[in-house]
């Protein structure tokens, strides 16, 4: 009884007075959230962009659902275009609405709806073809490619003006910088890591994520190790990062142009490598990247049917499209009536694909949600064994050793790379300037 009286005393001062039909039962949002926190024994953390000062919420107490904290928060947050996210323990974060981010339950509903659209290979392939066509249109890739620099005779992308640095020799592999002018005064900047073995090699295009630049140690280790094992790898700067930042500024990265520019970088690099290097096996073409690089791994696998194996790392989720405009600046998720990353990734079927996930980010749902969905699509081809998931429940959002080892194992298997050359200690970590072409 004392507990009930205490609760009533706690809420009555803010309830009485303004709570009438004539005032629309308005109440201070600040006071309401304090009461919700007490009622459900939770804590709220407000993002810097969420301001409750002076805000009065109409029909405030009628929005509270005593049986559901989540429904209560939905009713309050949606009025202000906010959203809530459960953090650790009993802490909830209140943020502004983000169009690329949803709750896991919404991801499940999306995958259930998508699964209802196709029940066999023929139905899936009709959907797949629509997605390929419309994603390309919504990305506006062809208009962008038409605006790119070409030589005077209008030759295709394989003949774009290219600057190649001197080749640097290391233990079992070489590095060489590549710079391609895309649009006037704006360039693609990357580095080629190539095996020193004779013969034809697998090509692996490696879109970068939002970790500190592509010059970092773990990226050099990853690409150099794959090269030592018998591949040719090539990465490239994010738009507005690294050398690209010198041309367009850092703010340019947070634009829809970054989305199409980075997609074009992967597309053009793959095309150029296949047309201009004699050491590439066109039957072994892979794409692999982590985080935002995983977004562009999925996108390049969708855009270019020459890709034969794909490995998006710490990326794939049905409830998150990538929070940066370089991943979701163009409305590709609206294609074909609505889609999500797992469906776009499924376009690879039945070609080999590895999904690396962990327990410390949005990919924690992969083993129980996204992976079963992908297995169903691959099942249309009798190829469930071609899609794999390495889940690391105790790890967080990064591309550390266990994630790299998962990628090595995958490409050793699907591209017949030489496991005996797997030794990251043999990789020379070059200084940043060594990997730059124009702006050192």
C-alpha positions as CSV (number, residue, x, y, z in Angstrom):
1,X,0.0,0.0,0.0
2,X,2.8,2.4,0.9
3,X,4.4,1.8,-2.5
4,X,1.2,2.6,-4.3
5,X,0.8,5.9,-2.3
6,X,4.4,6.8,-3.1
7,X,3.8,6.3,-6.8
8,X,0.7,8.4,-6.8
9,X,2.4,11.2,-4.9
10,X,5.2,11.1,-7.4
11,X,3.0,11.6,-10.4
12,X,0.1,13.7,-9.0
13,X,1.8,17.1,-9.0
14,X,2.5,16.9,-12.7
15,X,-0.9,15.5,-13.5
16,X,-3.3,17.8,-11.8
17,X,-4.0,21.2,-13.2
18,X,-3.5,21.2,-16.9
19,X,-4.9,17.7,-17.4
20,X,-8.3,18.5,-19.0
21,X,-10.1,17.9,-22.2
22,X,-9.9,21.6,-23.0
23,X,-6.1,21.6,-22.7
24,X,-5.9,18.3,-24.6
25,X,-4.5,16.7,-21.5
26,X,-1.2,18.3,-22.2
27,X,1.8,17.6,-20.1
28,X,5.5,18.3,-20.0
29,X,7.5,15.7,-21.9
30,X,10.3,16.0,-19.4
31,X,7.9,15.1,-16.5
32,X,6.2,12.4,-18.5
33,X,9.5,10.7,-19.3
34,X,10.6,10.8,-15.7
35,X,7.3,9.1,-14.7
36,X,7.8,6.4,-17.5
37,X,11.3,5.7,-16.2
38,X,9.9,5.2,-12.6
39,X,7.0,3.1,-13.8
40,X,9.1,0.7,-15.9
41,X,12.3,0.9,-13.8
42,X,14.4,2.1,-16.7
43,X,16.8,5.0,-17.5
44,X,16.7,7.3,-20.5
45,X,19.7,8.9,-22.2
46,X,18.8,11.7,-24.7
47,X,20.9,12.2,-27.8
48,X,22.3,15.7,-28.1
49,X,19.8,16.5,-30.9
50,X,16.8,15.6,-28.8
51,X,15.5,18.6,-26.8
52,X,12.7,18.2,-24.4
53,X,12.9,21.7,-22.9
54,X,9.5,23.4,-23.0
55,X,7.8,20.7,-25.0
56,X,4.2,19.9,-24.0
57,X,2.8,16.6,-25.2
58,X,-1.0,16.4,-25.9
59,X,-2.9,13.4,-24.5
60,X,0.4,12.6,-22.8
61,X,-0.8,10.0,-20.2
62,X,-3.1,8.4,-22.7
63,X,0.0,7.4,-24.7
64,X,1.3,5.3,-21.8
65,X,0.7,1.6,-22.1
66,X,1.1,0.0,-18.6
67,X,1.7,-3.4,-20.2
68,X,4.4,-2.3,-22.7
69,X,7.3,0.0,-22.4
70,X,8.0,-0.3,-26.1
71,X,4.5,0.8,-27.2
72,X,4.6,3.6,-24.7
73,X,7.9,4.9,-26.2
74,X,6.5,4.5,-29.7
75,X,3.5,6.6,-28.8
76,X,5.6,9.4,-27.3
77,X,8.6,9.4,-29.7
78,X,6.7,9.3,-33.0
79,X,4.9,12.5,-32.1
80,X,8.3,14.3,-32.2
81,X,9.9,12.2,-35.0
82,X,12.2,10.6,-32.4
83,X,13.0,6.9,-31.9
84,X,14.1,4.8,-29.0
85,X,16.9,2.2,-28.8
86,X,17.6,-0.3,-26.1
87,X,21.2,-0.1,-24.8
88,X,22.8,-2.3,-22.2
89,X,20.9,-3.3,-19.0
90,X,17.9,-1.0,-18.4
91,X,19.2,2.0,-20.3
92,X,17.3,3.3,-23.3
93,X,18.6,6.0,-25.7
94,X,16.2,8.5,-27.3
95,X,17.4,9.7,-30.7
96,X,16.1,11.6,-33.7
97,X,14.3,9.4,-36.3
98,X,16.9,7.7,-38.7
99,X,15.5,6.4,-42.0
100,X,18.1,3.7,-42.5
101,X,17.7,2.2,-39.0
102,X,14.8,0.1,-37.6
103,X,14.2,-2.2,-34.8
104,X,15.0,-5.9,-35.1
105,X,11.3,-6.8,-34.9
106,X,10.7,-4.7,-38.0
107,X,13.5,-6.5,-39.8
108,X,11.8,-9.8,-39.1
109,X,8.5,-8.4,-40.5
110,X,10.3,-7.2,-43.6
111,X,11.9,-10.5,-44.2
112,X,8.6,-12.4,-43.6
113,X,6.9,-10.1,-46.1
114,X,9.7,-10.5,-48.7
115,X,9.6,-14.3,-48.2
116,X,5.9,-14.3,-49.0
117,X,6.7,-12.8,-52.5
118,X,8.5,-15.8,-53.8
119,X,8.2,-19.6,-53.2
120,X,10.5,-21.0,-55.9
121,X,13.5,-20.1,-58.1
122,X,11.4,-18.7,-60.9
123,X,9.5,-16.3,-58.7
124,X,12.7,-15.3,-56.9
125,X,14.6,-14.7,-60.2
126,X,11.8,-12.4,-61.5
127,X,12.1,-10.4,-58.3
128,X,15.9,-10.5,-58.5
129,X,15.9,-9.0,-62.0
130,X,13.5,-6.2,-61.0
131,X,15.8,-5.4,-58.0
132,X,18.9,-5.3,-60.2
133,X,17.3,-3.0,-62.7
134,X,15.6,-0.6,-60.2
135,X,18.6,-0.4,-57.8
136,X,20.8,0.7,-60.6
137,X,18.2,3.3,-61.7
138,X,17.7,4.7,-58.2
139,X,21.4,4.8,-57.7
140,X,21.6,6.7,-61.0
141,X,24.8,4.8,-61.8
142,X,24.6,5.0,-65.6
143,X,24.1,8.8,-65.6
144,X,27.1,9.1,-63.4
145,X,29.2,6.8,-65.6
146,X,28.2,8.9,-68.6
147,X,29.6,12.0,-66.8
148,X,32.9,10.4,-66.2
149,X,36.1,11.4,-68.0
150,X,37.1,9.3,-71.1
151,X,39.8,9.6,-73.7
152,X,38.9,11.6,-76.8
153,X,37.6,8.7,-78.8
154,X,35.1,7.9,-76.2
155,X,36.6,4.5,-75.2
156,X,34.9,2.5,-72.4
157,X,36.0,2.5,-68.8
158,X,38.9,0.1,-69.4
159,X,40.6,3.0,-71.2
160,X,40.1,5.7,-68.6
161,X,43.2,7.9,-67.9
162,X,45.2,6.0,-65.2
163,X,48.2,6.8,-63.1
164,X,50.2,3.8,-61.8
165,X,53.0,4.2,-59.3
166,X,56.2,2.2,-59.3
167,X,55.8,-1.3,-58.0
168,X,57.0,-1.9,-54.5
169,X,58.3,-5.4,-53.7
170,X,57.6,-7.2,-50.5
171,X,57.7,-10.8,-49.1
172,X,55.5,-12.8,-51.6
173,X,53.5,-9.8,-52.9
174,X,53.8,-6.3,-54.4
175,X,52.0,-3.0,-53.9
176,X,51.3,-0.4,-56.5
177,X,49.1,2.7,-56.3
178,X,46.4,3.3,-58.8
179,X,44.7,6.7,-59.6
180,X,41.9,7.0,-62.1
181,X,40.3,10.3,-63.0
182,X,36.5,9.8,-62.8
183,X,34.9,13.2,-63.2
184,X,37.0,16.3,-64.1
185,X,39.4,17.0,-61.3
186,X,38.1,14.1,-59.1
187,X,39.9,10.8,-58.9
188,X,39.6,7.3,-57.6
189,X,42.6,6.6,-55.3
190,X,43.6,3.0,-54.5
191,X,46.3,0.5,-54.0
192,X,46.8,-2.9,-55.8
193,X,48.2,-5.8,-53.7
194,X,49.4,-8.5,-56.1
195,X,50.8,-12.0,-55.7
196,X,54.3,-12.5,-57.0
197,X,53.4,-16.1,-58.1
198,X,53.2,-16.7,-61.8
199,X,49.9,-17.5,-63.5
200,X,46.3,-16.3,-63.2
201,X,45.1,-15.0,-59.9
202,X,41.8,-14.3,-58.2
203,X,40.8,-10.7,-58.1
204,X,39.3,-9.3,-54.9
205,X,37.9,-5.7,-54.9
206,X,37.9,-4.4,-51.3
207,X,35.6,-1.4,-50.6
208,X,36.6,0.4,-47.4
209,X,34.6,1.0,-44.3
210,X,34.5,3.9,-41.9
211,X,37.5,3.0,-39.9
212,X,40.4,5.5,-40.0
213,X,41.4,5.4,-43.7
214,X,42.5,2.5,-45.9
215,X,46.2,3.0,-45.0
216,X,45.7,1.5,-41.5
217,X,47.5,-1.6,-40.4
218,X,44.7,-4.1,-40.4
219,X,43.7,-3.3,-44.0
220,X,47.3,-3.7,-45.2
221,X,47.6,-7.0,-43.3
222,X,44.4,-8.3,-44.8
223,X,45.0,-7.4,-48.4
224,X,48.7,-8.2,-48.3
225,X,48.0,-11.7,-46.8
226,X,45.4,-12.5,-49.4
227,X,47.9,-11.4,-52.1
228,X,50.7,-13.6,-50.6
229,X,48.2,-16.5,-50.8
230,X,47.7,-16.0,-54.5
231,X,45.2,-13.1,-55.0
232,X,45.3,-9.7,-56.5
233,X,43.4,-7.2,-54.2
234,X,42.6,-3.6,-54.7
235,X,41.1,-1.1,-52.3
236,X,40.1,2.6,-52.7
237,X,39.5,5.7,-50.7
238,X,36.0,6.7,-49.5
239,X,34.7,9.8,-51.2
240,X,35.9,12.8,-49.2
241,X,38.4,10.7,-47.2
242,X,42.1,10.2,-47.7
243,X,43.3,11.8,-50.9
244,X,39.8,12.3,-52.0
245,X,39.3,14.7,-49.1
246,X,42.0,17.0,-50.7
247,X,39.8,17.3,-53.8
248,X,36.2,17.6,-52.5
249,X,36.5,18.2,-48.7
250,X,35.4,16.0,-45.8
251,X,31.8,17.3,-45.9
252,X,31.3,15.8,-49.3
253,X,31.4,12.3,-47.8
254,X,28.1,13.0,-46.1
255,X,26.1,13.5,-49.4
256,X,24.2,11.3,-51.7
257,X,26.9,11.8,-54.3
258,X,29.2,9.7,-52.1
259,X,26.9,6.8,-52.5
260,X,27.0,6.7,-56.3
261,X,30.7,7.8,-56.4
262,X,31.9,4.9,-54.2
263,X,29.7,2.4,-56.0
264,X,31.2,3.7,-59.3
265,X,34.7,3.3,-57.8
266,X,34.2,-0.4,-57.2
267,X,32.5,-0.9,-60.5
268,X,35.2,0.9,-62.5
269,X,38.1,-0.7,-60.6
270,X,36.7,-4.2,-61.2
271,X,36.2,-3.4,-64.9
272,X,39.7,-1.8,-65.3
273,X,41.5,-4.7,-63.6
274,X,39.8,-7.3,-65.7
275,X,40.5,-5.5,-68.9
276,X,44.0,-4.3,-68.3
277,X,45.8,-7.0,-66.2
278,X,46.8,-10.2,-67.7
279,X,47.3,-11.9,-64.4
280,X,43.6,-12.0,-63.4
281,X,41.4,-15.1,-63.7
282,X,37.9,-13.8,-64.7
283,X,36.3,-16.9,-63.2
284,X,37.5,-15.9,-59.7
285,X,36.3,-12.4,-58.9
286,X,35.5,-11.5,-55.3
287,X,34.3,-8.5,-53.3
288,X,35.0,-8.1,-49.6
289,X,34.6,-5.2,-47.2
290,X,33.6,-4.5,-43.6
291,X,30.9,-2.1,-42.1
292,X,30.3,0.6,-44.8
293,X,32.6,-1.5,-47.0
294,X,30.1,-4.3,-46.5
295,X,27.3,-2.1,-47.9
296,X,29.4,-1.6,-51.0
297,X,30.3,-5.2,-51.2
298,X,26.6,-6.1,-51.5
299,X,26.1,-3.2,-53.9
300,X,28.9,-4.2,-56.3
301,X,27.9,-7.9,-56.1
302,X,24.4,-6.8,-57.3
303,X,25.6,-4.3,-60.0
304,X,28.2,-6.5,-61.7
305,X,27.4,-10.1,-62.5
306,X,31.1,-10.9,-63.1
307,X,31.5,-11.1,-59.3
308,X,31.7,-14.8,-58.3
309,X,32.1,-14.6,-54.5
310,X,31.1,-12.1,-51.9
311,X,32.1,-11.5,-48.2
312,X,30.3,-8.6,-46.4
313,X,31.7,-8.3,-42.9
314,X,30.0,-6.8,-39.8
315,X,27.4,-5.3,-42.0
316,X,24.4,-7.4,-43.0
317,X,21.1,-6.7,-41.2
318,X,17.4,-6.5,-42.2
319,X,16.9,-3.6,-39.9
320,X,19.8,-1.4,-40.8
321,X,20.8,0.0,-44.3
322,X,24.0,1.8,-43.3
323,X,23.8,5.1,-41.4
324,X,26.0,7.2,-43.7
325,X,24.8,8.9,-46.9
326,X,27.6,7.1,-48.7
327,X,25.6,3.9,-48.0
328,X,22.0,5.1,-48.1
329,X,22.2,8.6,-49.8
330,X,20.3,7.2,-52.8
331,X,17.0,5.5,-52.1
332,X,17.9,2.0,-53.3
333,X,16.0,0.4,-50.4
334,X,12.8,1.6,-52.0
335,X,13.4,-0.5,-55.1
336,X,10.7,-3.0,-56.2
337,X,8.2,-1.9,-53.5
338,X,10.7,-2.0,-50.7
339,X,13.8,-4.1,-49.9
340,X,16.6,-4.5,-47.4
341,X,20.3,-5.5,-47.4
342,X,19.8,-9.3,-47.0
343,X,17.5,-9.4,-50.0
344,X,20.0,-7.4,-52.0
345,X,22.8,-9.7,-50.9
346,X,20.7,-12.7,-51.9
347,X,21.0,-11.7,-55.5
348,X,24.4,-13.4,-55.3
349,X,22.7,-16.8,-55.1
350,X,23.8,-19.5,-55.9
351,X,27.4,-18.1,-55.9
352,X,29.5,-18.4,-52.7
353,X,28.9,-15.8,-50.0
354,X,30.3,-15.4,-46.5
355,X,28.5,-13.3,-43.8
356,X,30.6,-12.4,-40.8
357,X,28.6,-11.1,-37.8
358,X,29.2,-10.4,-34.1
359,X,27.3,-9.9,-30.9
360,X,28.3,-6.3,-30.4
361,X,26.5,-4.5,-33.2
362,X,23.4,-4.7,-35.4
363,X,24.6,-8.0,-37.0
364,X,23.9,-9.8,-33.7
365,X,20.6,-11.0,-35.3
366,X,22.3,-12.7,-38.3
367,X,22.3,-16.3,-37.0
368,X,18.6,-16.3,-36.2
369,X,17.1,-13.9,-38.7
370,X,19.2,-12.9,-41.8
371,X,21.1,-16.2,-42.3
372,X,18.0,-18.4,-42.3
373,X,16.4,-16.1,-44.9
374,X,19.5,-16.3,-47.1
375,X,19.6,-20.1,-46.7
376,X,16.0,-20.2,-48.0
377,X,17.0,-18.3,-51.2
378,X,20.0,-20.5,-51.8
379,X,17.8,-23.5,-51.2
380,X,15.9,-22.6,-54.4
381,X,19.1,-23.7,-56.2
382,X,19.9,-26.6,-53.9
383,X,23.0,-24.6,-52.8
384,X,22.5,-23.9,-49.0
385,X,26.2,-24.9,-48.5
386,X,27.3,-22.0,-50.7
387,X,26.2,-19.4,-48.1
388,X,28.0,-19.3,-44.8
389,X,27.9,-17.4,-41.5
390,X,30.8,-17.0,-39.1
391,X,29.2,-15.5,-36.0
392,X,31.4,-14.1,-33.2
393,X,29.0,-13.5,-30.3
394,X,31.6,-12.0,-27.9
395,X,33.1,-9.6,-30.4
396,X,32.2,-6.1,-31.4
397,X,32.2,-3.9,-34.6
398,X,35.7,-4.2,-36.1
399,X,37.8,-6.1,-38.6
400,X,40.2,-7.7,-36.1
401,X,42.0,-11.0,-36.3
402,X,39.0,-13.4,-36.0
403,X,37.1,-11.6,-38.8
404,X,40.2,-11.6,-41.0
405,X,40.7,-15.3,-40.4
406,X,37.1,-16.0,-41.4
407,X,37.7,-14.1,-44.7
408,X,41.0,-16.0,-45.3
409,X,39.3,-19.3,-44.8
410,X,36.5,-18.4,-47.2
411,X,38.7,-17.3,-50.1
412,X,41.2,-20.1,-49.5
413,X,38.2,-22.4,-50.1
414,X,36.4,-20.8,-52.9
415,X,39.4,-19.4,-54.8
416,X,41.9,-22.2,-54.0
417,X,44.4,-19.8,-52.4
418,X,47.6,-21.1,-50.8
419,X,47.0,-21.5,-47.0
420,X,50.7,-22.2,-46.4
421,X,51.3,-18.5,-47.2
422,X,48.9,-17.3,-44.5
423,X,51.2,-15.3,-42.2
424,X,50.3,-11.7,-41.3
425,X,53.7,-11.1,-39.7
426,X,55.2,-11.2,-43.2
427,X,53.3,-8.1,-44.2
428,X,55.2,-4.8,-44.6
429,X,53.2,-2.0,-43.0
430,X,53.9,1.0,-45.3
431,X,53.5,4.6,-44.2
432,X,50.4,6.5,-45.3
433,X,52.3,8.5,-47.9
434,X,53.6,5.4,-49.6
435,X,50.0,4.5,-50.5
436,X,49.1,7.9,-51.9
437,X,49.2,8.9,-55.6
438,X,48.8,12.7,-55.8
439,X,48.5,14.3,-52.4
440,X,51.3,13.2,-50.1
